[in-house]
Amino acid sequence: MVVRVTVLTRTDCGLCSAAEQVVAQVSEGRDVDVTFTDIDTDPELKDRYDWDVPVVLVDGRQVGFHRIDPDRLARAIDARQAAKA
């Protein structure tokens, strides 16, 4: 089953660029649907996450922010895939 990974970002954010690379690396070879959302295009997201980007959500649950730990992200994705099997 597909696991949805959402990366909340913003333009000109160095940590966001690094998070995008981590998500791409961890997602490779896994059944994952990755979406990138610029929080500055959504007032509600901006109010909630303004100083926390990047934020990574796995099936809607936050698994990291600022510096994304690839091992933690991989474990979260694998756990969700196992739960859906």
HUPESUL-V746519 format. One line per field, one symbol per residue. ss: DSSP state (H for helix, E for strand, - for the rest). Layout:
# HUPESUL-V746519
ss->???
This chain:
# HUPESUL-V746519
ss->--EEEEEEE----HHHHHHHHHHHHHH----EEEEEEEHHH-HHHHHHH-----EEEE--EEEEE----HHHHHHHHHHHHHHH-
